[in-house]
């Protein structure tokens, strides 16, 4: 706990007395102005203060900070203040202002704030205690604002103008805008969450359709040879104006919204596009732990040696993607920069020197810290969060709020506190230190917009609700078809000072629905040894690394240690065998390397979630750690119930042999794409009886294992493609029961 009452609970947590009361302070000193000026202790009203250029385009005389902070008040459990704030917005805010505003900023801050506020008000009203007077007024305001933003999209390409006049639109003689030729990629590509939510809540599809068209243009205009996009694009002809490609300023939230649009809306197209871009990012832009801009048409060479602070959101997005290793590395690099300069400068070089010295209290680093903690539960990230709070209190806190830092080298302040400080920074830090049970809502039922507004996953119309997957522990998104989830693990008591590599984490990559539609092909673990004789076939999940499955049978042995995260102690038993290893404690790739080094011929991973089974769970592909070309043994994954079959067999029988295959292997079967029909299987079992009779006649003259002899004779006597060991009917088993071959190991065939 790290909030409200000022009593920091836990080792060395500083007091945070009154820290979370600043939203009330803003209302006291700034309302109804758009922003608080924390040094002057008054509100910033556009036109009454010296112009700050493009920064002022976020101000629209619509009480920006109050609207942007609405759902933050609910997260902070300040429900009285929230109801009071909703009343103020409903009574006082007007949108018919002759003001030119940024389409991007107004969408994410004001439209997102109104939608988040409406969703919170609707939730509290449904509980029957508060806001019984509320009649969707915030949603009506959101709809009004949506229609005021739509004229910006009246271009030949469908990409929006960067600015719009709230009263006169874009092309009116009075609009004082509409002459712009270009916009940034993020400006055009960060509309879909808010616009789609507005459409879903109002049943007016024009908003979602408009935002999607803009995304379609950006996708069409990507460099198709490498799937990279530029930073600035012409809104009329779609030509790229700035061709530098990265993950920071100008592009950042475009990638974020592709991923989150899939999570919120369930449309596979968004995920497919995100995945294509992500592969390109990791190939060309990611130079761990750095993220350096490249030319979209010649991406093999970095075009600058510095990075901007907005890219600090990217580790959090990688957590949603399930790619934790690079997320941890980049986050750690950013943390080292903050420790050197107290805050993250607006831009810094690859050797951590200041490039642009400002720090406007941006929340992206806190955002990634929050997501990494939720994914790993490593207390290291609480210490990172603690350092953020301490720096804010020591170097940014002033009498009437928190002041932006004009120069991180001198600590000089700027009379500025952007609305995103309360909308995002407060929210992420509060959630980082607050137990889930203490929140007035289930945070896992929502997705964060780029401004950290909360949109409910129930908005999706593409799929029905489904029960929460309890085997995943903490799921970052908790969507039914959520493609990537990071598993929560117990804190590691001896986490290293850097929080790297000693961090315990598992990354799960659930196969995207696109592949799901094509059909993720389940693999088979077929138990061949007696008393199973191939009749037990376990459904297995594949890996994205390792070699193709072997078609030879292998003995099975339990790995020691069972989780295989350390050096294998029973190397002699493991050598040449299929090792069983439990999921958890380290990555699949780490286990595979340890067992491969010990001489295992393959690995069968068994889920550590009690009761999980393939019939109830979504089959997924195991992912590596970014560099798995050294792993050359076959790998499969069994859920717990299927894995228990193997464990029980191993405990009851000395020798257990399995076959890993893309489908069950029937004796005498040739390669065929079509499985045997029931009638063919019945015929095969009958032929097995006939073959067994031949074995009985020959057994006196042949030596060796009866199982081996039976296998050979079945192949010799059976018809191609029909002879099989499974399934036997009760009739067949009764006929076999009285037959005892005269060989050295009759017990091997006793079950027949």
C-alpha positions in Angstrom: 0.0 0.0 0.0 1.3 3.4 -1.0 -1.5 5.9 -1.0 -4.0 8.3 0.6 -3.4 7.9 4.3 0.3 8.7 4.2 1.3 5.5 5.9 3.7 3.8 3.5 3.4 0.1 4.2 6.4 -2.0 3.4 10.2 -1.5 3.6 11.4 2.0 3.2 8.3 3.3 1.4 8.1 7.1 1.8 5.1 8.9 3.2 2.7 10.0 0.5 0.5 12.3 2.6 -1.8 14.3 0.5 -0.2 13.0 -2.7 -3.5 11.7 -4.0 -5.4 14.8 -2.9 -4.0 16.9 -5.8 -7.0 16.3 -8.1 -9.1 18.2 -5.5 -6.4 20.9 -5.4 -6.7 21.3 -9.2 -10.4 21.9 -8.9 -9.8 24.4 -6.2 -7.2 26.5 -8.0 -7.8 25.9 -11.7 -11.5 25.1 -12.4 -13.0 25.9 -14.9 -9.8 26.5 -16.8 -8.2 23.8 -18.9 -5.0 23.4 -16.9 -3.5 24.3 -13.6 -0.4 26.6 -13.5 1.2 25.1 -10.4 3.7 27.9 -9.8 1.1 30.7 -10.2 -1.6 28.7 -8.4 -4.2 29.7 -11.0 -5.8 28.2 -14.1 -4.5 28.5 -17.6 -7.0 29.9 -20.0 -6.1 30.0 -23.6 -5.7 33.5 -25.0 -5.1 34.9 -21.6 -1.6 33.6 -21.2 1.4 33.9 -23.6 1.1 31.4 -26.5 3.2 28.2 -26.2 2.6 27.3 -29.8 1.4 23.8 -30.6 1.2 22.8 -26.9 -1.8 25.1 -26.5 -3.7 23.1 -29.2 -4.7 20.8 -26.4 -6.7 23.6 -24.7 -10.2 24.1 -25.9 -11.9 26.0 -23.0 -13.7 22.8 -22.0 -12.2 22.2 -18.5 -9.6 19.8 -20.0 -8.0 18.7 -16.7 -11.3 18.0 -15.0 -12.6 15.8 -17.8 -9.2 14.1 -18.3 -9.2 13.2 -14.6 -12.7 11.8 -14.2 -12.0 8.1 -14.2 -8.8 8.7 -12.2 -11.0 9.9 -9.3 -12.9 6.6 -9.3 -9.7 4.6 -9.4 -8.5 6.6 -6.4 -11.8 5.7 -4.7 -12.6 9.4 -4.4 -16.3 8.7 -5.3 -17.7 11.9 -3.7 -15.3 14.0 -5.6 -16.1 12.1 -8.8 -19.8 12.7 -8.5 -19.1 16.4 -7.8 -16.8 16.5 -10.9 -19.5 14.9 -13.1 -22.0 17.5 -12.0 -19.6 20.3 -12.8 -18.9 18.9 -16.3 -22.6 18.4 -17.0 -23.6 21.8 -15.8 -20.7 24.0 -17.0 -18.8 22.4 -19.9 -19.8 23.6 -23.4 -18.2 22.4 -26.6 -19.4 25.0 -29.1 -16.3 27.1 -28.7 -14.6 29.1 -31.4 -11.3 27.4 -30.7 -8.9 25.5 -32.9 -7.8 22.4 -31.1 -5.6 19.3 -31.9 -7.7 16.5 -33.2 -5.4 13.9 -31.6 -5.2 15.6 -28.2 -8.9 16.3 -28.0 -9.7 12.7 -28.9 -7.5 11.0 -26.4 -7.9 13.5 -23.6 -11.5 14.9 -23.9 -13.4 12.3 -25.8 -11.6 9.6 -23.9 -12.2 11.4 -20.7 -15.9 11.8 -21.3 -16.2 8.1 -22.3 -14.2 6.9 -19.3 -16.3 9.2 -17.0 -19.5 7.9 -18.5 -18.5 4.3 -18.0 -17.6 4.9 -14.4 -20.8 6.9 -13.7 -22.9 4.2 -15.3 -21.1 1.5 -13.2 -21.6 3.4 -9.9 -25.2 4.2 -10.8 -25.9 0.5 -11.4 -24.6 -0.2 -7.9 -27.6 1.7 -6.6 -25.8 4.0 -4.2 -24.4 7.0 -6.2 -25.3 9.1 -9.2 -29.0 8.0 -9.3 -29.6 11.3 -11.1 -27.2 10.5 -13.9 -28.9 10.1 -17.3 -25.9 9.5 -19.7 -25.1 13.2 -19.9 -21.4 12.6 -20.3 -22.1 10.2 -23.2 -24.3 12.9 -24.9 -21.3 15.3 -24.5 -19.0 12.7 -26.0 -21.3 12.2 -29.0 -21.4 16.0 -29.5 -17.6 16.1 -29.4 -17.4 13.2 -31.8 -19.4 15.0 -34.4 -17.3 18.1 -33.9 -14.2 16.1 -34.7 -15.6 14.3 -37.8 -15.1 17.3 -40.2 -11.3 16.8 -39.8 -11.6 13.6 -41.8 -13.0 15.3 -44.9 -9.8 14.8 -46.9 -9.3 12.9 -50.2 -7.3 10.2 -48.4 -9.4 9.8 -45.3 -6.5 10.9 -43.1 -7.6 13.7 -40.7 -6.5 17.2 -40.6 -4.3 17.8 -37.5 -6.6 20.6 -36.2 -10.2 21.4 -36.2 -12.3 24.4 -35.0 -14.8 23.1 -32.4 -17.5 25.5 -33.8 -16.7 25.9 -37.4 -15.0 22.7 -38.4 -12.2 22.8 -40.9 -13.1 24.3 -44.3 -15.3 27.2 -43.1 -14.0 30.7 -43.7 -14.2 31.2 -39.9 -12.4 28.0 -39.0 -8.8 29.5 -39.1 -7.5 26.0 -40.0 -7.8 23.6 -42.9 -4.6 24.7 -44.7 -2.4 22.0 -43.3 -0.9 19.4 -45.6 0.3 16.7 -43.3 -0.1 15.0 -40.0 1.8 12.6 -37.9 1.2 8.8 -38.1 0.1 8.6 -34.5 -2.2 11.6 -34.9 -4.1 9.8 -37.7 -3.7 6.3 -36.2 -4.8 6.9 -32.6 -8.5 7.3 -33.0 -9.9 3.8 -33.2 -10.4 3.0 -29.5 -12.3 6.2 -28.6 -14.3 6.4 -31.9 -15.2 2.7 -31.8 -16.2 2.9 -28.1 -18.4 5.9 -29.0 -20.0 3.9 -31.9 -20.6 0.9 -29.7 -22.2 3.1 -26.9 -24.4 5.2 -29.2 -25.0 2.6 -31.9 -23.8 5.1 -34.5 -21.2 3.4 -36.7 -19.9 6.6 -38.4 -17.2 7.1 -35.8 -15.7 3.6 -35.9 -15.9 3.5 -39.7 -14.1 6.8 -40.0 -11.3 5.9 -37.6 -10.9 2.5 -39.3 -10.6 4.1 -42.8 -7.7 6.2 -41.5 -5.9 3.1 -40.2 -6.5 1.4 -43.5 -4.7 4.2 -45.3 -1.7 4.0 -43.0 -1.5 0.3 -43.5 -1.7 0.6 -47.3 1.0 3.3 -47.2 3.5 1.3 -45.2 6.8 0.3 -46.9 5.6 -3.1 -48.1 9.1 -4.6 -48.3 9.7 -4.3 -44.6 6.3 -3.2 -43.0 7.7 0.0 -41.6 5.9 3.4 -41.6 7.2 6.9 -41.5 6.5 9.7 -39.0 4.7 12.3 -41.0 2.3 11.7 -43.9 0.5 14.0 -46.4 -3.2 13.9 -45.6 -4.2 14.5 -49.2 -2.2 12.2 -51.3 -0.8 9.8 -48.7 2.9 10.5 -49.5 5.4 10.3 -46.7 6.8 13.6 -45.6 9.1 12.4 -42.9 10.4 8.9 -43.6 12.2 8.2 -40.3 10.7 5.1 -38.6 10.8 4.4 -34.8 8.5 3.7 -31.9 8.7 7.2 -30.2 7.2 10.6 -31.0 5.1 10.7 -34.1 4.4 7.0 -34.4 4.1 5.6 -30.9 0.4 5.2 -30.2 -0.4 4.0 -33.7 1.3 0.7 -32.8 -0.4 0.7 -29.4 -3.9 1.2 -30.9 -3.5 -1.6 -33.4 -2.8 -4.0 -30.6 -5.4 -2.7 -28.2 -8.1 -2.4 -31.0 -7.8 -6.1 -31.4 -8.1 -6.7 -27.6 -11.0 -4.4 -27.3 -12.9 -5.1 -30.5 -11.8 -8.6 -31.4 -11.1 -7.9 -35.1 -8.2 -10.1 -36.2 -7.2 -7.5 -38.9 -5.7 -5.2 -36.2 -3.7 -8.0 -34.7 -2.4 -9.1 -38.0 -1.2 -5.6 -38.8 0.3 -5.1 -35.4 2.2 -8.4 -35.7 3.6 -7.4 -39.1 4.8 -4.1 -37.7 6.2 -5.7 -34.6 8.4 -8.1 -36.6 9.8 -5.1 -38.5 10.4 -3.2 -35.3 12.3 -6.0 -33.7 14.3 -6.6 -36.8 15.3 -3.0 -37.7 14.5 -0.6 -34.9 15.3 -2.7 -31.8 19.0 -2.8 -30.9 18.6 -4.1 -27.4 18.3 -2.3 -25.1 18.1 0.7 -27.5 15.3 1.6 -29.9 16.8 3.7 -32.6 15.0 5.4 -35.6 15.8 4.1 -39.1 14.9 5.2 -42.6 11.7 3.4 -43.6 13.2 2.7 -47.1 16.7 1.8 -45.9 16.2 0.4 -42.5 19.6 -1.2 -42.0 21.2 2.0 -40.8 20.1 4.1 -37.8 19.5 7.7 -38.8 20.0 9.2 -35.4 21.8 8.3 -32.2 19.3 9.7 -29.7 15.9 8.6 -28.4 12.9 10.5 -27.3 11.1 9.9 -24.0 7.8 8.9 -25.6 9.3 5.5 -26.6 9.2 4.7 -22.8 5.6 3.3 -23.4 7.0 0.5 -25.6 8.1 -1.9 -22.9 4.5 -1.8 -21.6 3.2 -2.6 -25.1 5.7 -5.5 -25.3 4.2 -6.9 -22.1 0.8 -7.0 -23.8 2.6 -8.7 -26.7 4.1 -11.3 -24.4 7.7 -10.3 -25.3 9.1 -9.8 -21.8 12.8 -10.1 -22.3 13.3 -7.0 -24.6 10.7 -5.2 -22.5 12.8 -5.8 -19.4 16.0 -4.7 -21.1 14.6 -1.5 -22.5 12.9 -0.6 -19.3 16.1 -1.1 -17.4 17.9 1.1 -19.8 15.3 3.8 -19.3 15.6 3.4 -15.5 19.3 4.0 -15.7 18.7 7.2 -17.6 16.2 8.4 -14.9 18.6 7.6 -12.1 21.3 9.6 -13.8 19.0 12.7 -14.5 16.3 12.2 -11.8 13.7 12.2 -14.7 13.6 11.0 -18.2 14.7 13.9 -20.5 12.6 14.6 -23.5 15.4 13.2 -25.6 18.7 11.5 -24.7 21.6 9.9 -26.5 22.6 6.2 -26.6 25.2 6.9 -23.9 22.4 8.5 -21.7 23.5 12.1 -22.2 20.8 14.8 -22.3 19.8 15.7 -25.8 16.6 17.7 -25.0 16.5 18.7 -21.3 12.8 19.2 -20.6 10.7 16.8 -18.6 6.9 17.7 -18.8 6.0 15.0 -16.2 5.4 12.4 -18.9 3.9 9.1 -17.6 5.1 6.6 -20.1 7.9 5.2 -17.9 5.6 4.8 -15.0 3.1 3.1 -17.4 5.7 0.5 -18.4 6.8 0.0 -14.8 3.2 -0.8 -13.9 2.7 -3.3 -16.7 6.0 -5.0 -15.9 5.1 -5.3 -12.2 1.7 -6.7 -13.0 3.2 -9.2 -15.4 6.1 -10.4 -13.2 5.2 -9.4 -9.6 8.9 -8.7 -9.1 9.2 -6.3 -6.2 12.0 -4.6 -8.1 9.4 -2.7 -10.1 7.9 -1.4 -6.8 11.3 0.0 -6.0 11.3 1.6 -9.5 7.9 3.1 -8.8 9.1 4.3 -5.4 12.0 6.1 -7.1 9.5 7.8 -9.4 7.3 9.0 -6.5 10.4 10.2 -4.6 11.7 12.2 -7.6 8.3 13.8 -8.1 8.0 14.8 -4.4 11.5 16.1 -4.2 12.1 17.8 -7.5 8.7 18.5 -9.1 6.3 19.1 -6.2 5.4 22.8 -5.6 2.8 24.6 -3.5 -0.1 24.1 -5.9 0.7 20.9 -7.6 3.6 19.4 -9.6 5.6 21.6 -12.0 7.1 20.4 -15.2 10.9 20.5 -15.2 12.3 22.9 -17.8 15.8 21.5 -17.5 16.7 18.2 -15.8 20.3 19.3 -15.4 19.4 22.4 -13.3 16.0 21.4 -11.9 14.5 24.7 -13.1 10.7 24.5 -13.2 8.1 25.5 -15.8 4.7 26.8 -14.8 3.0 23.9 -16.4 1.1 20.8 -15.3 -0.4 18.9 -18.3 -3.7 17.1 -17.8 -2.0 13.8 -18.6 -0.1 14.0 -15.3 -3.3 13.3 -13.3 -5.0 11.2 -16.0 -2.0 8.9 -16.4 0.9 9.3 -14.0 -1.4 9.4 -10.9 -3.4 6.4 -12.2 -0.5 4.2 -13.0 1.4 5.0 -9.8 -1.7 4.5 -7.7 -2.5 1.1 -9.3 1.2 0.1 -9.0 1.0 0.3 -5.2 -2.6 -0.6 -4.6 -3.9 -4.1 -4.0 -6.6 -5.1 -6.5 -9.1 -5.9 -3.8 -8.9 -2.2 -2.6 -10.1 -0.8 -5.9 -13.8 0.1 -6.5 -13.8 -1.7 -9.8 -12.2 -4.8 -11.4 -9.4 -3.3 -13.3 -9.0 -6.5 -15.3 -12.3 -5.8 -17.0 -10.9 -2.7 -18.8 -8.3 -1.7 -21.3 -6.3 1.5 -21.0 -6.4 4.0 -23.8 -3.2 5.8 -24.6 -4.4 8.5 -22.1 -5.1 5.7 -19.5 -8.8 6.1 -19.8 -10.7 2.9 -19.0 -12.8 1.2 -21.7 -14.6 -2.0 -20.8 -13.8 -5.2 -22.7 -17.5 -5.8 -22.9 -17.7 -3.3 -25.8 -16.7 -6.0 -28.2 -19.4 -7.3 -30.4 -17.1 -9.7 -32.2 -17.2 -12.4 -29.6 -19.5 -13.5 -26.7 -18.4 -13.1 -23.1 -16.4 -16.1 -21.7 -15.3 -17.2 -18.3 -12.0 -15.8 -17.1 -9.1 -18.1 -17.6 -8.0 -18.7 -14.1 -5.0 -20.7 -15.0 -3.3 -17.6 -16.4 -3.0 -15.9 -13.0 -2.9 -12.1 -13.7 -3.8 -11.4 -17.3 -2.8 -8.1 -18.6 -5.9 -7.8 -20.8 -8.2 -10.6 -19.7 -10.0 -10.6 -23.0 -11.6 -13.9 -24.1 -9.5 -14.0 -27.2 -6.7 -12.0 -25.7 -3.6 -13.0 -27.7 -1.0 -12.4 -25.2 -1.0 -12.7 -21.4 1.7 -12.4 -18.9 1.6 -14.8 -16.0 1.9 -13.5 -12.4 4.5 -15.3 -10.3 5.4 -15.0 -6.6 7.9 -12.3 -5.8 11.5 -13.4 -6.0 13.2 -12.7 -2.6 16.7 -12.4 -4.0 16.0 -10.3 -7.0 19.2 -8.8 -8.3 19.8 -5.0 -8.1 19.2 -4.6 -11.8 16.1 -6.7 -11.8 17.4 -8.5 -14.9 17.8 -12.2 -15.6 17.1 -13.1 -11.9 13.6 -12.0 -12.6 11.2 -15.0 -12.6 8.8 -14.8 -15.5 7.0 -16.8 -18.0 5.7 -15.5 -21.4 2.8 -17.2 -23.0 1.9 -16.7 -26.6 -1.6 -17.7 -27.3 -1.9 -18.3 -31.0 -3.7 -15.3 -32.7 -7.2 -15.9 -34.0 -5.9 -15.6 -37.6 -4.0 -18.8 -37.0 -6.9 -20.1 -35.0 -9.1 -19.7 -38.0 -6.6 -21.4 -40.2 -6.4 -24.1 -37.6 -3.6 -24.4 -35.0 -2.7 -28.1 -35.6 -2.6 -29.9 -32.3 0.2 -32.3 -32.0 0.0 -35.8 -30.5 1.9 -37.6 -27.7 1.1 -41.3 -28.3 1.9 -43.7 -25.5 3.1 -46.9 -27.2 4.4 -49.0 -24.4 2.2 -51.6 -22.6 -0.5 -51.5 -21.4 -1.3 -48.6 -23.7 -0.1 -49.9 -27.0 -0.8 -46.6 -28.8 -4.4 -46.4 -27.7 -3.7 -43.4 -25.4 -3.2 -40.3 -27.4 -2.7 -37.0 -25.7 -3.3 -33.6 -27.3 -0.3 -31.4 -27.2 0.6 -27.8 -28.1 3.5 -26.9 -30.4 6.5 -24.7 -30.0 7.8 -21.9 -32.2 11.3 -23.2 -31.9 13.1 -26.5 -31.8 13.2 -29.1 -34.5 10.4 -30.9 -36.2 8.8 -33.8 -34.3 10.7 -37.1 -34.5 8.8 -40.1 -35.7 10.8 -42.5 -33.6 9.6 -43.7 -30.2 11.4 -42.6 -27.1 11.5 -43.6 -23.5 10.2 -41.0 -21.0 12.0 -39.9 -17.9 11.3 -37.2 -15.3 13.7 -34.3 -15.3 15.5 -33.5 -12.0 14.9 -30.8 -11.1 11.4 -31.1 -12.4 11.2 -27.5 -13.5 14.5 -27.8 -15.3 15.5 -24.3 -14.7 18.9 -25.3 -13.3 21.5 -27.9 -14.4 20.0 -31.3 -14.8 21.1 -33.7 -12.0 19.9 -37.0 -13.5 21.8 -36.6 -16.8 22.5 -40.3 -17.2 18.8 -41.1 -17.0 17.8 -38.2 -19.3 20.3 -39.0 -22.0 18.5 -40.2 -25.1 15.1 -40.0 -23.5 12.1 -37.8 -23.8 12.3 -35.6 -20.6 9.2 -34.4 -18.7 9.6 -30.9 -17.2 7.0 -28.8 -15.4 6.2 -25.3 -16.6 7.1 -22.4 -14.4 10.0 -20.5 -12.8 11.8 -19.8 -16.1 11.2 -19.6 -19.8 10.5 -22.6 -22.0 13.7 -22.0 -23.9 15.8 -22.1 -20.7 14.4 -25.5 -19.8 14.9 -26.8 -23.3 18.6 -25.7 -23.3 19.3 -27.3 -20.0 17.7 -30.6 -21.0 19.3 -30.5 -24.5 22.7 -30.0 -22.9 22.0 -33.0 -20.7 21.4 -35.2 -23.7 17.6 -35.4 -23.8 16.1 -36.4 -27.2 13.1 -34.0 -26.6 11.0 -32.3 -24.0 7.4 -32.7 -23.0 6.4 -29.7 -20.9 3.6 -30.2 -18.4 1.4 -27.3 -17.3 1.6 -26.2 -13.7 -2.0 -25.0 -13.5 -4.0 -27.5 -11.6 -6.9 -29.0 -13.6 -6.0 -27.5 -16.9 -6.9 -29.7 -19.9 -6.9 -29.4 -23.7 -10.7 -29.7 -23.9 -11.3 -26.5 -21.9 -8.2 -24.4 -22.6 -7.1 -22.6 -25.7 -4.1 -24.4 -27.3 -1.1 -22.1 -27.6 2.3 -22.1 -29.1 5.3 -21.9 -26.8 7.6 -18.9 -27.6 11.3 -18.6 -27.2 13.4 -15.8 -25.7 14.4 -14.1 -28.9 17.3 -16.3 -29.9 16.5 -20.0 -30.0 18.3 -21.2 -33.1 20.5 -23.3 -30.8 17.6 -25.5 -29.7 17.4 -28.5 -32.0 15.3 -31.0 -30.0 11.5 -31.4 -30.4 9.3 -29.8 -27.8 5.6 -30.1 -27.0 3.3 -28.9 -24.3 0.7 -30.8 -22.4 -2.0 -29.3 -20.1 -2.0 -30.7 -16.6 -4.7 -33.4 -16.9 -3.0 -34.8 -20.0 0.4 -34.5 -18.4 -0.9 -36.4 -15.4 -1.6 -39.4 -17.6 2.1 -39.6 -18.4 3.2 -39.0 -14.8 0.8 -41.8 -13.6 2.1 -44.2 -16.3 5.7 -43.5 -15.2 4.9 -44.1 -11.6 3.1 -47.4 -12.3 5.3 -48.8 -15.1 9.0 -48.9 -15.2 9.3 -48.2 -18.9 7.0 -45.7 -20.8 7.6 -45.2 -24.5 6.0 -42.3 -26.4 5.8 -41.1 -30.0 5.7 -37.4 -30.8 3.8 -36.8 -34.0 1.5 -34.4 -35.9 -1.2 -37.1 -35.5 -1.5 -40.6 -34.0 0.6 -43.2 -35.8 -1.4 -46.3 -36.6 0.5 -49.5 -37.1 1.0 -50.3 -40.8 -0.4 -46.9 -41.7 1.1 -45.0 -44.6 1.2 -41.2 -44.7 -2.2 -39.9 -45.5 -4.1 -36.7 -44.8 -7.3 -38.5 -44.0 -7.8 -40.2 -40.6 -9.2 -43.7 -40.5 -13.0 -44.0 -40.3 -14.7 -45.9 -37.4 -15.4 -48.8 -39.8 -11.8 -48.9 -40.9 -10.6 -48.9 -37.3 -13.0 -51.8 -36.5 -11.7 -53.8 -39.5 -8.1 -53.0 -38.4 -8.7 -54.4 -34.9 -10.1 -57.6 -36.4 -7.1 -57.9 -38.6 -5.0 -57.4 -35.5 -6.5 -60.5 -34.1 -5.6 -62.5 -37.2 -2.0 -61.1 -37.1 -1.8 -62.1 -33.4 -2.7 -65.6 -34.3 0.2 -65.6 -36.8 2.4 -64.3 -34.0 1.3 -67.1 -31.8 2.3 -69.7 -34.4 5.7 -68.0 -34.9 6.5 -67.1 -31.4 8.2 -70.4 -30.6 10.7 -69.8 -33.4 11.3 -66.0 -32.9 13.3 -64.4 -30.2 13.1 -60.9 -28.6 10.4 -58.7 -27.3 6.9 -59.9 -28.0 5.9 -56.2 -28.5 8.6 -55.8 -31.2 7.5 -59.0 -32.9 3.8 -58.0 -32.8 4.7 -54.6 -34.3 6.6 -56.2 -37.2 4.0 -58.9 -37.8 1.1 -56.4 -37.7 2.9 -54.4 -40.4 3.6 -57.5 -42.5 0.1 -59.0 -42.2 -2.0 -55.8 -42.2 -3.3 -54.1 -45.2 -1.6 -50.8 -45.9 -3.4 -47.9 -44.2 -5.8 -50.0 -42.2 -4.0 -52.0 -39.5 -4.1 -50.2 -36.2 -3.8 -50.9 -32.5 -6.6 -48.6 -31.6 -9.3 -48.7 -30.7 -10.2 -52.2 -29.6 -13.9 -52.9 -28.8 -14.9 -54.9 -25.8 -15.5 -57.8 -28.2 -12.0 -57.8 -29.4 -10.5 -57.5 -25.9 -12.5 -60.5 -24.7 -11.2 -62.5 -27.7 -7.7 -61.5 -26.8 -8.0 -62.2 -23.1 -7.7 -66.0 -23.4 -4.7 -65.8 -25.8 -1.3 -66.2 -24.2 1.7 -66.4 -26.5 4.5 -68.6 -25.5 7.3 -66.1 -25.3 9.6 -64.6 -22.8 7.5 -61.6 -21.9 3.8 -62.6 -22.1 2.9 -59.8 -19.6 3.6 -57.3 -22.4 0.5 -58.5 -24.2 -1.7 -59.4 -21.3 -3.9 -56.4 -21.7 -4.8 -57.6 -25.2 
